[in-house]
Amino acid sequence: MRPFERQSPIIFLGIILLSLGLPHVATAQDPTPSDDEVNAIAKQLYCPVCENVPLDACGTQACIQWRGIIRDKLAEGWTEDEIKQYFVDQYGDRVLAEPPRRGLNWLAYIVPPAAFLAGVYLLYKGFQTWKTPSADHASPQESVSKTTAADDKYISRLEEELRNR
């Protein structure tokens, strides 16, 4: 065997390891973000000018400019949270579709589930009372026997008083 043939597997393995360690050329990406990327962020923001209109659905010139700002920020490499924070810094928490979880905004997260649970509890209690008959709503035979016994008592007392006169 020649010396080169004995070392060929080692050389081949070395070339593979070196090629893995070298930086790879990445394919070039389009620097401008797509409309879907812009609208994904714009859906989470409300137009500061229009009342209760999401930024992605608003057709005012201001909203078109704000979507352009989102596109520019994405092209610069900003993250979604940084872009949302930028708009919050400019216009306040009211531009967020989901209120931040701090302060009185916690009520928006606590009250609906609590109201739902209270409603379920009230329905449960209501069904329980509808299911069990009360003393006022006894069966017809029981009510007849009770009224007959009570009527007999009153009739006998009335007859007694009439005789005494």
Secondary structure, 3 states (H helix, E strand, C coil): CCHHHHHHHHHHHHHHHHHHHCCCCCCCCCCCCCHHHHHHHHCCEECCCCCCCECCCCCCHHHHHHHHHHHHHHHCCCCHHHHHHHHHHHHCHHHECCCCCCHHHHHHHHHHHHHHHHHHHHHHHHHHHHHCCCCCCCCHHHHHHHHHHHHHHHHHHHHHHHHHC
